[in-house]
Protein backbone atom coordinates (compact mmCIF):
# COMPACT_ATOMS: atom_id res chain seq x y z
CA UNK A 1 0.00 0.00 0.00
CA UNK A 2 2.91 2.39 0.62
CA UNK A 3 3.72 2.95 -3.09
CA UNK A 4 0.05 3.77 -3.70
CA UNK A 5 0.00 6.17 -0.76
CA UNK A 6 3.14 7.85 -2.10
CA UNK A 7 1.41 8.38 -5.44
CA UNK A 8 -1.69 9.76 -3.77
CA UNK A 9 0.46 12.13 -1.70
CA UNK A 10 2.24 13.33 -4.85
CA UNK A 11 -1.06 13.94 -6.62
CA UNK A 12 -2.45 15.71 -3.56
CA UNK A 13 0.62 17.94 -3.35
CA UNK A 14 0.20 18.80 -7.03
CA UNK A 15 -3.49 19.63 -6.50
CA UNK A 16 -2.76 21.79 -3.46
CA UNK A 17 -0.20 23.74 -5.44
CA UNK A 18 -2.42 24.57 -8.40
CA UNK A 19 -6.11 24.07 -7.64
CA UNK A 20 -6.55 27.39 -5.80
CA UNK A 21 -5.41 29.27 -8.92
CA UNK A 22 -8.36 28.02 -10.99
CA UNK A 23 -10.69 30.80 -9.87
CA UNK A 24 -10.87 33.59 -7.31
CA UNK A 25 -14.66 33.72 -6.92
CA UNK A 26 -16.05 32.89 -3.51
CA UNK A 27 -18.38 30.25 -4.94
CA UNK A 28 -15.55 28.52 -6.80
CA UNK A 29 -13.34 28.62 -3.71
CA UNK A 30 -16.09 26.77 -1.87
CA UNK A 31 -16.20 24.11 -4.59
CA UNK A 32 -12.41 23.82 -4.60
CA UNK A 33 -12.37 23.44 -0.82
CA UNK A 34 -14.99 20.69 -1.07
CA UNK A 35 -12.86 18.87 -3.65
CA UNK A 36 -9.73 19.12 -1.51
CA UNK A 37 -11.61 18.17 1.64
CA UNK A 38 -12.89 15.07 -0.16
CA UNK A 39 -9.33 14.10 -1.09
CA UNK A 40 -8.10 14.73 2.47
CA UNK A 41 -10.99 12.67 3.84
CA UNK A 42 -10.26 9.75 1.53
CA UNK A 43 -6.55 10.00 2.29
CA UNK A 44 -7.31 9.88 6.00
CA UNK A 45 -9.57 6.90 5.45
CA UNK A 46 -6.70 5.01 3.80
CA UNK A 47 -4.60 5.59 6.92
CA UNK A 48 -7.47 4.60 9.19
CA UNK A 49 -7.81 1.28 7.39
CA UNK A 50 -4.04 0.72 7.77
CA UNK A 51 -4.16 1.44 11.50
CA UNK A 52 -2.32 4.76 11.24
CA UNK A 53 -4.83 6.56 13.42
CA UNK A 54 -2.83 9.71 14.16
CA UNK A 55 -2.14 10.28 10.46
CA UNK A 56 -5.81 9.66 9.66
CA UNK A 57 -6.87 12.16 12.31
CA UNK A 58 -4.50 14.77 10.88
CA UNK A 59 -6.04 14.41 7.41
CA UNK A 60 -9.55 14.54 8.84
CA UNK A 61 -8.65 17.76 10.67
CA UNK A 62 -7.21 19.18 7.45
CA UNK A 63 -10.45 18.32 5.63
CA UNK A 64 -12.58 20.07 8.26
CA UNK A 65 -10.36 23.14 8.25
CA UNK A 66 -10.56 23.33 4.47
CA UNK A 67 -14.36 23.13 4.54
CA UNK A 68 -14.71 25.69 7.31
CA UNK A 69 -12.35 28.25 5.83
CA UNK A 70 -14.19 28.50 2.50
CA UNK A 71 -17.81 27.95 3.47
CA UNK A 72 -20.25 30.13 1.54
CA UNK A 73 -23.88 29.33 0.74
CA UNK A 74 -23.67 25.68 -0.26
CA UNK A 75 -24.77 22.79 1.92
CA UNK A 76 -22.39 20.12 0.62
CA UNK A 77 -19.66 21.20 3.00
CA UNK A 78 -21.94 20.94 6.02
CA UNK A 79 -23.05 17.43 5.10
CA UNK A 80 -19.49 16.41 4.44
CA UNK A 81 -18.32 17.85 7.77
CA UNK A 82 -20.83 15.59 9.54
CA UNK A 83 -19.31 12.54 7.85
CA UNK A 84 -15.77 13.62 8.65
CA UNK A 85 -16.64 14.24 12.30
CA UNK A 86 -18.17 10.74 12.43
CA UNK A 87 -14.92 9.29 11.08
CA UNK A 88 -12.93 11.29 13.65
CA UNK A 89 -15.01 9.72 16.41
CA UNK A 90 -14.53 6.30 14.85
CA UNK A 91 -10.75 6.79 14.64
CA UNK A 92 -10.63 7.78 18.30
CA UNK A 93 -12.64 4.69 19.24
CA UNK A 94 -10.48 2.33 17.15
CA UNK A 95 -7.16 3.83 18.20
CA UNK A 96 -5.50 1.58 20.76
CA UNK A 97 -5.36 3.12 24.20
CA UNK A 98 -1.91 3.85 25.55
CA UNK A 99 -0.86 1.37 28.25
CA UNK A 100 -0.15 3.44 31.39
CA UNK A 101 2.35 0.81 32.59
CA UNK A 102 4.48 1.37 29.49
CA UNK A 103 5.19 4.97 30.51
CA UNK A 104 8.39 5.82 32.29
CA UNK A 105 8.60 7.28 35.82
C-alpha positions in Angstrom: 0.0 0.0 0.0 2.9 2.4 0.6 3.7 2.9 -3.1 0.1 3.8 -3.7 0.0 6.2 -0.8 3.1 7.8 -2.1 1.4 8.4 -5.4 -1.7 9.8 -3.8 0.5 12.1 -1.7 2.2 13.3 -4.8 -1.1 13.9 -6.6 -2.4 15.7 -3.6 0.6 17.9 -3.4 0.2 18.8 -7.0 -3.5 19.6 -6.5 -2.8 21.8 -3.5 -0.2 23.7 -5.4 -2.4 24.6 -8.4 -6.1 24.1 -7.6 -6.5 27.4 -5.8 -5.4 29.3 -8.9 -8.4 28.0 -11.0 -10.7 30.8 -9.9 -10.9 33.6 -7.3 -14.7 33.7 -6.9 -16.1 32.9 -3.5 -18.4 30.3 -4.9 -15.5 28.5 -6.8 -13.3 28.6 -3.7 -16.1 26.8 -1.9 -16.2 24.1 -4.6 -12.4 23.8 -4.6 -12.4 23.4 -0.8 -15.0 20.7 -1.1 -12.9 18.9 -3.7 -9.7 19.1 -1.5 -11.6 18.2 1.6 -12.9 15.1 -0.2 -9.3 14.1 -1.1 -8.1 14.7 2.5 -11.0 12.7 3.8 -10.3 9.7 1.5 -6.5 10.0 2.3 -7.3 9.9 6.0 -9.6 6.9 5.4 -6.7 5.0 3.8 -4.6 5.6 6.9 -7.5 4.6 9.2 -7.8 1.3 7.4 -4.0 0.7 7.8 -4.2 1.4 11.5 -2.3 4.8 11.2 -4.8 6.6 13.4 -2.8 9.7 14.2 -2.1 10.3 10.5 -5.8 9.7 9.7 -6.9 12.2 12.3 -4.5 14.8 10.9 -6.0 14.4 7.4 -9.6 14.5 8.8 -8.6 17.8 10.7 -7.2 19.2 7.5 -10.5 18.3 5.6 -12.6 20.1 8.3 -10.4 23.1 8.3 -10.6 23.3 4.5 -14.4 23.1 4.5 -14.7 25.7 7.3 -12.3 28.2 5.8 -14.2 28.5 2.5 -17.8 28.0 3.5 -20.2 30.1 1.5 -23.9 29.3 0.7 -23.7 25.7 -0.3 -24.8 22.8 1.9 -22.4 20.1 0.6 -19.7 21.2 3.0 -21.9 20.9 6.0 -23.1 17.4 5.1 -19.5 16.4 4.4 -18.3 17.8 7.8 -20.8 15.6 9.5 -19.3 12.5 7.8 -15.8 13.6 8.7 -16.6 14.2 12.3 -18.2 10.7 12.4 -14.9 9.3 11.1 -12.9 11.3 13.7 -15.0 9.7 16.4 -14.5 6.3 14.8 -10.8 6.8 14.6 -10.6 7.8 18.3 -12.6 4.7 19.2 -10.5 2.3 17.2 -7.2 3.8 18.2 -5.5 1.6 20.8 -5.4 3.1 24.2 -1.9 3.8 25.6 -0.9 1.4 28.2 -0.1 3.4 31.4 2.3 0.8 32.6 4.5 1.4 29.5 5.2 5.0 30.5 8.4 5.8 32.3 8.6 7.3 35.8 
